[in-house]
Amino acid sequence: MGFFSSVSNFFFDAGIMSWDVLLTLLNLVHRKRRIGHVTPEGHPGYGGLWPEFRPPQEGDSRCSCPALNAMANHGILSRSGRNISFVDLNHQIRATYNFGPSFCSFVPHFAARMLKKNYSKDTFDLEELDLHNGIEHDASLFRLDTALEPNQSVKQIPFIEELLESATGKDKDGNNLLTTRDLSRILGKRRAVARAINKEFSLSFFHKIFGSSNSSTLLTIFGGRVDDLRSIVLHERIPEGWESRIRQPYGLTMTRFNKTVLTVELGVREKDWAEAAQEAAAHHKAT
């Protein structure tokens, strides 16, 4: 059964990647969506009108992903963050953030496999996505490592503030923007410091790419705009009037996304933060 499952997964993934390349090409020849009309009509958020924000209540489930938590906080996903179907996650991420349909199919299928669940029939709670070294990984931009904080829904506010304050870019109106260089720099620091203070630290090449992928979402879907990101990553709230910065009709494809991911990852210089890592280790030991 395991062999046939592996073969089936291989052909499914190959089909998704082929579909993704086709969507990338179609995006090149079709007009972008008009500003103000990126979110589909009839979906929450159309015209920038998002459902009421309500912070999580006791007993609600949240995870390490601010974008998913924000969807639950606005009632786009179950407000409790529980009993979410993988199929619904696919559709809601697509409409909310304008990830490509291939992207939105691949990620929930991957999550279902990770949790050993059936994509078509089963449900999950958001906290289940934080299976350590599944999707969740050490050296996060927004969270302490699992060994230091098992509840990965808990935000590490100093990390978030440092990230937002590190922005060096500007848009045409003078608003602060994060750049690929900014993200590479802060990822290098996170990895160096986490490696120094966490005795159980682990970060495979796969999870390095996952870390750069999570970071690249800030630059693509959110356009690197610090004011918007403050609301999303600090408060886990979709800003009023917001819509995805990806206007391509077939959304953000993995093919296009990976260009940003590789730029971020190749720019990471963990060794540049050796002194900061030593200081963090000494402080951690003292406390």
Salt bridges, closest charged atoms under 4 A:
ASP13 OD1 - ARG113 NH2 2.75
GLU52 OE1 - ARG54 NE 3.47
ASP125 OD2 - ARG82 NH1 2.86
GLU127 OE1 - ARG82 NH2 3.33
GLU128 OE1 - LYS117 NZ 3.08
GLU136 OE1 - HIS132 ND1 2.67
ASP138 OD1 - HIS132 NE2 3.75
GLU161 OE1 - ARG230 NH1 3.06
GLU162 OE2 - LYS189 NZ 2.52
GLU162 OE1 - ARG190 NH2 3.21
ASP228 OD2 - ARG245 NH2 2.63
GLU236 OE2 - ARG143 NH2 3.08
GLU265 OE1 - ARG191 NH2 2.83
GLU270 OE2 - ARG195 NE 2.61
